[in-house]
Amino acid sequence: MTSLSVRTIRGNFSDTLNKVIYQGERIVVKRRGKNVAAFIPMADLDVLKQMEDEIDRKIAKTELKKSKQFVSYESVRKELGLK
């Protein structure tokens, strides 16, 4: 995996982005010697989102099994301050 400083990325933003888009590279952004962010292809982000969704489903399923009390959709929206 490639690591680039913020300064390097600023000077070569188009090239950096093209490496991610067209070559599927993952690029770690460093600031003051520390990893602070990453550029990743959209396909990788989609996989991460799917993994998060699966984890959320498992947690929700576990919590639903624990709870014997029914909670209405309306009461949840009200509790969360949603309209």
N, C-alpha and C positions, 0 to 999 in steps of 0.2 A: 504494500500500500504506500502510495506516495504521500509525503508530508511537505507542505510548502508554507512559508511565512506569509503573513498578511501583506507585507511589502511586495513579495514576489507575485502574489496573486493580483494585487492592484495593477502591477505593471504588465501582467499577461492575462488579464481576466478572460478575454475571448478564447485564448489558447487553452487555458485551464478548463473553462466550461466545455469546450469542444472535446477535450479528452474524456470528460465525464459522459457527455451525450453520445459521442460516436465510438469511443473505445471502451466504454463501460468502466472506466477507472474510478476508484474511490480515492478521494483526495482529502487528507486531514489538514486542517488549517491550524497553524501554530501562531501564537502571539506570545512574545517574550519567552520563547522556548517551551511553552505549554500547549498541549492540544486543547483547542477551544471549540472547534466545530468541524463539520465534514461536508464535502460535496459528494453526493452519491447519485447514481442513476435512478430515475423514477421507478424502474422495475424493482430495485432494491427497497425503495420506500414503500412500494405497494406490498412487498413481502412483510416488511416490518409492521405495517398497518394490519395485515391479516393475522400476524402473530399476536398483536395486541388485542385484536377483536376476539381471537380464540381464548386468550387468557381471561378477558372480561367475561366471556360466556361461561367459562368454567367457574369463575368466582361467583357469578350470578346464580348459576345452577346450584352450587354448594350452599349459598345463602338462602335460596328458596327452599331447599330441603330442610334447613335448620328452622326456618320460620313456619309456624302453623297458622299465622294470622294473615288474613287477606287485607291488602291495602289497595284502595282504588287508585286509578290513574289520576283522577281529579285531586285527590288528597296529596299525592306525591307532587303534582304540579304546584299546588298551593304551598306546600311546605318548602319547595325550592324557589318560590317566588316567580314562577313562570305563568304566563297568561295563556 
